[in-house]
């Protein structure tokens, strides 16, 4: 039996043009009836999903984490299943869900129809898949232009991080979680729902996208060069065991700063402090490899 799918593609994604036509043809051979939509502005994706919600059985998003983030609110509202074609630079959500970068393999995973419900993070009314953060990550986001990502790919994240780390200045914040309050001086606070973010870094070594909790870390370092020492550990999420890193877990977090500071959700600046974070357990269904526990 054929499935009707709304295919949403970010044509500006790093791999958006290269393998897309082949992937579309392959999806059709797998039995999908496609309604194809693309937009110059990812923020319009939610509007498109709502428009077609009663005409399709699932939504397939071709793009990176920013494109997926732009679609997430409508996916929550419609409860349509999500299929992912990793066309972006980092593809951190795909990595968390063990979806390979090969478009043919990603198409096969969608066709297998193995649904898995995942949690979402929520901050100030905005849902996110991977991580919401402030501090260093915002400066990196501001410098990571489309041209830089298209030219350097995954290496753009590390190169840009090294450029901004040396100029990082600590800021004061108050973290309220699990009935406790912590006043910190930090260069970065990250609140993770999934496992991977920022081009393959792990928010914590035991983080999962279906563990019904948020993982927070705060980088409370004294000197900029300490961040560079932390980078290798951050690839595996082992940084949370370092003395200069505060690690907290909970289902709800409040974060306050002296003046409003921008917050990056899945690589896009979408809100500001003060911030109220929550985990939304089993929020949406995603098509994942059969070996991923359902």
Secondary structure, DSSP 4 states (H G I P E B T S, - for coil): --EEEEEEE-TTSTTTTTTHHHHHHHHHHTTEEEEEEE-S-GGGHHHHHHHHTTT-SEEEEEE-HHHHHHHHHHHHHH--EEEEEE-SSS-HHHHHTT--S-HHHHHHHHHHT-EEEEEEEEETTEEESSEEEEEHHHHHHHH--HHHHHHHTTHHHHHHHHHHHTT---EEEEEEETTEEEEEEESEEEEESSSEETTTEESSTT--TTSS-EEEEEE--SSHHHHHHHHHHHHHTGGGGSTTEEEEEESEEEEEESS--EEEETTEEEEESSEEEEEEEEEEEEE--TTS--
